[in-house]
Structures are given as structure tokens and as C-alpha cells.
Amino acid sequence: MLRTAAVTAGIVVAIAALSAVHLTQGTSDTGVLDVLQALIGQGDAQTLAVLEGSRVPRLLTALLLGVAIGVAGAGMQSVARNPLASPDTLAVNAGAHLAVVVVAAFGLTLPTLPAGVLAFAGGLAAATVVLGLSGGGSTSPRLVLVGSAVALALQSLTILFLLMFEQETTGLFAWGSGSLTVSDLDATARMTPVVVVAVAALVAMGRSLDILALGDDNASLLGLKVRRTRVGAVLLTVALTAAAVTVAGPVGFVGLAAPVVTRLLVPRVGAHRVLLPLSGLVGVLVVLGADVLLRAVFGAAKALPVPTGVPTTIIGAALLVWLARRGRSSGGSARQAPAGRVGVAGTRGRVVAVGVALAVLVVAAPVVGLLLGDRVVLLGDLANWLSGRTGTALTFVLDQRLPRVLAALAAGAALAVSGCGIQSVSRNPLAEPGLLGITAGAGLGAIAMITLVPLAGAWHIAGAAGAGAVVAFALVYGLAWRSGLDPDRLVVIGIALWSAGMALITLLIVVSDPWNTAKALTWMSGSTYGRTPDQVLPVALALAVVVPLLWWRHRELDLHSLDEDTPRVLGVRVERSRLAVLAGSGVLAATAVAAIGVVAFVGLVAPHLARSLVGGRNARVLPVAAAVGAVLVSAADTLGRTVIAPAQIPAGLVIALVGTPYFVTVLWRTREARTG
């Protein structure tokens, strides 16, 4: 009790000190002495105007956000009984963000409270999906994996609306990472009662949450209405998150960091009536500290367009890595192989039929891609173009289409094979290059090159993407290594690096070119627009070299898929083999990102489709997955530049639209397999 009181007093003093510093930071000439004079009632009119117009609203908004998200995070971790649960890892932030963006895309401007209700509905729907697919919450990292994958799907849809309705959603890109730039206190004042009531109600449920922490069975024996308690707590925590999103957008990872830091400061804090308010205070400390640090590092003027959620996300990602490294190994032998989830007897006749059908599709997809677009081309014209007998206009059209069709085919195949390798060695059917941080690293490297060297050529961009992917992969692999490589730990650390990478990409965009977010959004969504043959060459070379090597190791991939012990018994050097497979997968993913940008779901969906067609043996899965991935991205590219021509939808977003339902099906199947 004494320690709790001392820690609380220390946090309050730290908040007061940070608040004082916060008030002195800004773009105007108002300095420390001016603020001090204003605080004692002797300030001049200019100082009072600055404080009332920007600095006090920003400070009060930070205080409200910290309390709301800190308490929400603690409540979610209690409901899920998982220290990795938070508004980010349960996809609540992503659901609320998508709901707000969808309404803005249709030109509707809602008052604060209706917008809050909308954000609440979006966040609640996302939380319901995640908790339902993960079995209602558990101590395993599966909750984080499912939540992050659902968030990935929702973010893809959000980017789609941002791109398609660029004018209507101007400013929502930076807001999507949590911005404290507010012009008045209207939204903060309207959401304050919501936060106060929800925090009070959650604290009042503290006794019930204490009993719920004992486990459902024990809680039921003690007379607790488990379902009612869990539903009530989820509703209140989502309401807190929605209020925060309505005021300032999704502020990343504060909900994860605040309760964890609280338990570190007060290790034996068990009562929720202490944990919840203390987590709220720590949440304030995190938000306020991040905002002060941001403006101290970049300066008030340069920090103005940078969302506060960027530094909080980076801090939270580091914390997530630390938590993953502290966690106990899940034990690789208990995990079911990916192939077992879609057990299909790959008979010879079926394999031949699938091979013939895919061969036809692989040939047909690029032909259709060349024919369709903002101008429809006939087969006869295509034949004339091949023989060099078309006019200037038609030659120009087809010359432009050919590299992007080839880029879509090659990148799709590379991502699919990369997903096969990663799923096999991690024995995780939900793993893909994006969830291991590889594509975020590649994207960060490529966007850094595009931003810093606007005239950089394809090989330079590919090199930067490759370097980013290598750094990300080395970080993920090195941080996940602890007396061996645990697949769950690998994926959770990959998710953390992915989040940090996306935050750094946002930082790079808003600092370098804040008014041209569409260019970066398009690249981050997987677009073949403006591709050249030089950009296709790196991924083609990677396919030619890496795919045969992976196929040559197909028996090792089969053994990796079984469990941790079988390959060791049969003489496979597990760690060396796993590193080789992951390195090859990383090269394929990096070159694919360099060719067409960041595309999600292909590395996840294509291996599953391949196993459902020809069974689980990797000798068959690898080539079939490559063909499926090539056809998927090629078809998505053709659709994206045809359905709303002359406007275009990036191929990655088309895949997200098509892949999300399939992805939910995969999640449901893995839930059945886990709970069955």
C-alpha cells in the first residue's frame, strides 16, 4: 500500500512537471516566463490567446486521451487475461478508424457525439470478431496474431477509402495515427463525460474483475455472472477507446504500455480498483511524455504535422518485443502443422487437373491484363502489337501495360512462395511476410529512397527495399532468438516490428511531403502504376534463384511443418535450415515490395489455397502457390484499373477486399482446430 501511494504521488508529480513543459512548447514566441505570468494572472493578451487557442486544448486533450486509453487497456487485458491485449492488438482502434473514414468518404460531417457512437460501433464490431475468433481470450499470443491480422484487413479497407475519396478525407491520413493538433476544446469537452462515466463504471466493476481473473470456472463457483461481466467490461473499454479515437484518432499502443508499466512499478497491484485508475495516470504520462519528446526532438514547427501516435507506437512496439521475450516458450511440438488444417488428399489425377487449370490461368491472366484497362484492346490488336504492326497510340498503351502485368505476375508468385516458407518453418497458418515485419521494413527502405532521392532508379529502390527487409528480418530473428527460436515469439516480435515500421513510414511521409500522402498511400497499397521493365527484373531474378532452392528443400519444409523434434531426429540442422528458409522468403518478399509496393494477404491466402488444392506436401504446394499468387495479383491488377477506369484501385486493395472474407474463414478454421 505504501509503495502504491508513493508511486501514485510520483506519477502525479511527473504529470504536473510534463504539463508545465508542455505549455511552454509551441510555434509562437510565447516562452516560459510568459506562461508563468499568465498562470499567476499577469499574462498579456497575446499569451492568453496562445494558451486558450492551442496549448491548453492540446494539453487537456492529451490528459483525456491518456486516462481513456490507459484504463481501456487495463480493462481489455483483464477481460482477455492476456498482457498483450490492447485497443491496437484487439483491432478496436482499426475498427473505429475505419468507421469514421467511411462516413467522411461519403461527405458526411457528423457532430462529435454521433461520430463517437459510430466509432464505438466500429470498434465493438472489430473486438467482437477478434475475441470470437481467438476463443474469447487466452494467455497465448494467438489473440495478438488474430487481432493484428484483423487490424491489417481493416487498415487495408481504410486506405482504400482514403485513396478513392481523397478530397473528402483530406487530413485523415495523419489523424489515423493519433494527432493532438486540436483547434478548440469542443470535442474534448463533449467526450469528457463519456470517459468519466465509463472509467467510474469500470472501476465500480473492479471487484467483479478481480474474481474474473481467477478463471471462468472459479468465478462461476464464486457466484459471478461471467458472461455479463465480460460483456459489460468489453462495452466500457470499447467506449473509452471510441471516445479517444473520436477526439484525436487512434493513438497507438498506449493501451498496451500503460497497464504493463503500472504492473512494473507496482508488481503486486492486484485489485482493479487500484490498477485501473493507476493505469489511467500512467497512460497520461505516456501520451504527455511522447508529445513533449516529439516537439523537443523535432522542434515545435516541424513536429506540428507529426501524429503523437507515432512515438507512442514505437515505444509500444519496443514494449511488445520485451513482453514477447519475457514470455515462456509455447513449445513447438504442440502446434498443428498448417497442412493439417486443410487436409485434402492430393491424388495424382487431382494434381494433374489442378496443374492444367492453373497453367491455363497463368497464360490467360496476363493476356486479359493486356487487353483490359481504360482502353479495351482486341486480340487482333494484340497480335499486331506483337508483330510490330500497330499504330503509335496503341503501341504506347500496350508498352505501358506490359511491365505492370509482368510485375503483378512476378510479385504475386514471390509473395506466395515467401508465405509458404514462413508458414512452414513457423508452423503458423496465419503467418505471412507482412506479419513478420519484412514488408514493413522493405516499404520503409523504399519510401525512404523515394523521398530522399526522388530521381532514384528501380535498382536503387529495390536495393533500399532489400536493405530494409534484411534489417527488419535480422531484428526480428535476433530478438526472437532465446535459446532457440519459438514460432509464437517470432510472429509477435514480427508484429511489433511491423507496427514500428508503419509508424516510421507515417513519420517519413508527414515530415517530407505532408500534402502528397496519396503518392505514398498508393505505393503502400500495392500498385503497378508506372512500372518499368527495370523494376520487374529484381523480383524475376529472385524467383529464378530462390524458388528452385526452396523447392530443393521441400522435404525439410515438410519436416518443419510437423513439429520441433522430428526434423532433429532425422538429422536436419533445424536452426540453420530455418534461417535459410526465412532468408529466402525475406528476399522474395523484399523484391516483390520493391516491384509493386506493400501487398497483404497474398502470402497468407495463396499457400492455403494451394494446400486445399493439392494437399500439404511442399513439393506440390510451392509451384501451385506460386501460380495461385501470380493469378491473384494479376487479376486484382486488371480489375483495379478496369472497373472504375480511368481512375484506378491499387491491386493490393483489391486483394484486401477479396482476401478478407477468405481470411476470416481461415481464422475460423484455425479456431475450430485449436478448440476442437
Secondary structure, 3 states (H helix, E strand, C coil): CHHHHHHHHHHHHHHHHHHHHHHHCCCCCCCHHHHHHHHCCCCCHHHHHHHHHHHHHHHHHHHHHHHHHHHHHHHHHHHHCCCCCCCCCCCHHHHHHHHHHHHHHCCCCCCHHHHHHHHHHHHHHHHHHHHHHCCCCCCCCHHHHHHHHHHHHHHHHHHHHHHHCCCCCCCHHHHCCCCCCCCCCHHHHHHHHHHHHHHHHHHHCHHHHHHHCCCHHHHHHCCCCHHHHHHHHHHHHHHHHHHHHHHHCCCCCHHHHHHHHHHHHCCCCCCHHHHHHHHHHHHHHHHHHHHHHHHHHHCHHHHCCCCCHHHHHHHHHHHHHHHHHHCCCCCHHHCCCHHHHHCCCCCHHHHHHHHHHHHHHHHHHHHHHHHCCCCCCCHHHHHHHHCCCCCHHHHHHHHHHHHHHHHHHHHHHHHHHHHHHHHHHHCCCCCCHHHHCHHHHHHHHHHHHHHHCCCCCHHHHHHHHHHHHHHHHHHHHHHHECCCECHHHHHHHHHHHHHHHHHHHHHHHHHHCCCCHHHHHHHHCCCCCCCCHHHHHHHHHHHHHHHHHHHHCHHHHHHHHHCCHHHHHCCCCHHHHHHHHHHHHHHHHHHHHHHHCCCCCHHHHHHHHHHHHHCCCHHHHHHHHHHHHHHHHHHHHHHHCCCCCCCCCCHHHHHHHHHHHHHHHHHHHHHHHHHC
